[in-house]
Each structure stands twice: as structure tokens, then as C-alpha cells.
């Protein structure tokens, strides 16, 4: 799963750099699927719910950061 998240982050960062406006839709789709995983695993009882949902939360945060970093880098370019 970690390799898949890294690949998604790299693809989103490149897409956000090359096509900033069109990178929002794939980012939101990824966020939606990771949010569903967080909701499902968060229903486990007690501390297990937090433990199981943590990888989904951190992956969601990484996807968001990579997309915004690509767009931010694009807007700082001189062309």
C-alpha cells in the first residue's frame, strides 16, 4: 500500500505542476477513496479504530500536500 501511495503522490505532483487546474479532480477522487477507508476502519472498537485508520489519514494528508506542492511550484515558475 505504501508504494501505491508514493506512486499516486508523485503522479499528482507532476500532474499538478503540468496541469494545475486539471489536477484537482484526481486529487479529490483519491481523497474520497482514502476517506472511505478512514471511515470504515475507524469503526473498529476503541483504540483499534484510531490505529487502523491512521495509515489512511496520513496517506490522505500526503496526497493533499503533493498536489498543493506541485501547484505551488508551478505558480512560482517565471514562465
C-alpha positions, 0 to 999 in steps of 0.5 A: 500500500505504501508504494501505491501511495508514493506512486499516486503522490508523485503522479499528482505532483507532476500532474499538478505542476503540468496541469494545475487546474486539471489536477484537482479532480484526481486529487479529490477522487483519491481523497474520497477513496482514502476517506472511505477507508478512514471511515470504515476502519475507524469503526473498529472498537476503541483504540483499534479504530484510531490505529487502523485508520491512521495509515489512511489519514496520513496517506490522505494528508500526503496526497493533499500536500503533493498536489498543493506542492506541485501547484505551488511550484508551478505558480512560482515558475517565471514562465 
